[in-house]
């Protein structure tokens, strides 16, 4: 199942929104590679990109949270750390077992659905906080 970028994923911070779009695109690419029977190397390189980009995105997002004094920063950081573990486990499974049907299902539920729901629930709280305090979206 491919994920579509929609208005309910827009935080209003151009940099974060651009990164979120890249992450959604990367998840879609990974799902396409899995279901398209691509070789293990292609899947691994796509997942490695997703891992590295996620790390960059989380670091950028956490920096913004600190700059705007987001009150739930510690909890949000814990959520990010938990997701990093999940992605690492999926990478290990892909490396060990290859592109199995169960891995495709895990990628869909553990990466795609997580990312979209995280943006809609958690990242929108940050956006609301920034609007509330009048923090510059360009920050």
MOFEN-V524901 format. One record per backbone hydrogen bond with DSSP energy under -0.5 kcal/mol. NH is the residue of the N-H (numbers start at 0). CO is the residue of the C=O. Records with the same first field share a line. If there is no record, write none. Layout:
BEGIN
NH = CO, CO
END
This chain:
BEGIN
8 = 5
9 = 6
10 = 8
13 = 11
16 = 12
17 = 13
18 = 14
19 = 15
20 = 16
21 = 17
22 = 18
23 = 19
24 = 20
25 = 21
26 = 22
27 = 23
28 = 24
29 = 25
30 = 26
31 = 27
32 = 28
33 = 29
34 = 30
35 = 31
36 = 33
37 = 32
42 = 38
43 = 39
44 = 40
45 = 41
46 = 42
47 = 43
48 = 44
49 = 45
50 = 46
51 = 47
52 = 48
53 = 49
54 = 50
55 = 51
56 = 52
57 = 53
58 = 54
59 = 55
60 = 56
61 = 57
62 = 58
63 = 59
64 = 60
65 = 61
66 = 62
67 = 63
68 = 65
69 = 64
72 = 69
75 = 71
76 = 72
77 = 73
78 = 74
79 = 75
80 = 76
81 = 77
82 = 78
83 = 79
84 = 80
85 = 81
86 = 82
87 = 83
88 = 84
89 = 85
90 = 86
91 = 87
92 = 88
93 = 89
94 = 90
95 = 91
96 = 92
97 = 92, 93
99 = 97
103 = 99
104 = 100
105 = 101
106 = 102
107 = 103
108 = 104
109 = 105
110 = 105, 106
111 = 106
112 = 107
113 = 108
114 = 110
115 = 111
116 = 112
117 = 113
118 = 114
119 = 115
120 = 116
121 = 117
122 = 117
123 = 118
124 = 120, 121
125 = 121
126 = 122
127 = 123
128 = 124
129 = 125
130 = 126
131 = 127
132 = 128
133 = 129, 130
134 = 129
138 = 135
END
